[in-house]
């Protein structure tokens, strides 16, 4: 692997695997890397931490992008510059649609572009869509792992706190969950000709009428049910990358 680093994330400019799993938290990148064979930390600059290894014989990169679309898109672009062609985002999300439990997986078919960055790059009418092959690979991997999962549109939003906007309106439109980075990945992938998708672990409910504060004690993403979901999702995402590579992606 050539270690000549790219300017913003300091990841190697060449020599990376063509398949990558991306996460927000650098510590989560390290945890996912523990699932790989021959895992090695390659670089760590600011929020951008990169590991390589293999999953069931497939060379894989695991990288963290931090919180929010503006910083994340820097990693997505430089991964593409370094030769990565297939990316899956593993993250957490708040449920908007009823019937989605804490720890369940949401496989994104597309995203609402409220990410705070792509609107400055492209007209709002340009869609953020997951590659159909990625959606199907994630769904197959989830079924084979017996992981509770749902498919649907997610809302990528720059602001973490709800504020005054009516979250439930998107729920009425069938949007499954809310998170902060996926649409930036999907738009980047479309522009660069990459294969990309996302699997999100529900760590709470964001629609007011779904939240029982008395019963739950309020938002807490550090519960065991969430950690268990993240573990399942990591294996599902890595297996989906293997299935995509098997299909020539």
C-alpha angles and dihedrals in degrees: 000000000000110000097199095131128226114240105248108032098021092226116146113279094220140014100054123135114263091236122069139177114206128199136173103234120065088213090055089053088056091048092051090047088060087068091060130087115242092005116188131181106232104177143352121191121159107312093342110098120167133195132175131200139118138276117203088338096313116121107234137181121211116197138172124223105183128229122324138019101268094062095034094056089060090062094044091053095047092046087055090047088053092055104265109147104174124048133177122187118217112194146135127262144179117247117241100169118070120247095046112116131206109274093025119128124240115203108204120227091179142331142239105244101232092125100123096238116052091059087066091053105041140017114275091244091069107103129233104218133167119232107263089226090057092049092051093045092050092047092049092048091049092050092048090050091048088234115160105244145164134199127220151098117310129204114235106200131179095213115072097196116070096236114176100317116115103247092183093065091072089046089058087054090056099257107157106204147349128239139148116243116027101093089055088057095045094049092047090050093051092050093047098041093246131147110241142165142153141228118194131194115220111235098173144332122280101186110091094225091055096052119093099186093178091056099039102033089233132284114345117160093180098074122123092245088062094045090051090050092051090052091052092045093051091056091044093051094048091048090049089055088053092050091049092050089049087055092051098263 
